[in-house]
């Protein structure tokens, strides 16, 4: 049975608020058999282009992976002003940094945005596993096939020249239309 996605009205409400920059946690994608291997090739010029990774094929749709959804925060204009003040020695805000919690209150995603994004992920069949202290990231886990369907991407497995296995989306992630 395919997962049911939230209504297009709910998704359209998320689009201006949630920038769906799907950050696949590549650090967690290599399996135990993918430990880096020592290179036995002779040294080459420092300007030589490294060999291209070997495309192995589509990622197993039943494989569970972790993702992070990057949410659009509140008050981007005020954030820009604050960042400029942080770096201006003549500003009273010079080097007056916020804690992650203070940042979340002032500039993180709103509670309604976090709730809507979390609902979208769980309704699609993913498990929300956490959120960042600054309120801009929502972490989730789930099967590759569900993630590919939800975000309109295809994940492909590769092997780097040093033997490391990784996966990569072949297109930018997007919210589903329906």
Secondary structure, DSSP 8 states (H G I E B T S, - for coil): -------HHHHHHHHTT---EEEE-GGGT--GGG------S----TT------EEEEE--TT-EEEEEEE---S-HHHHHHHHHHHT-TTSTTTT----HHHHHHHHS--HHHHHHHHHHHHHTT-EEEEE-TTS-EEEEEEEHHHHHHHHT--EEEEE-TTS-EEEEESS-------
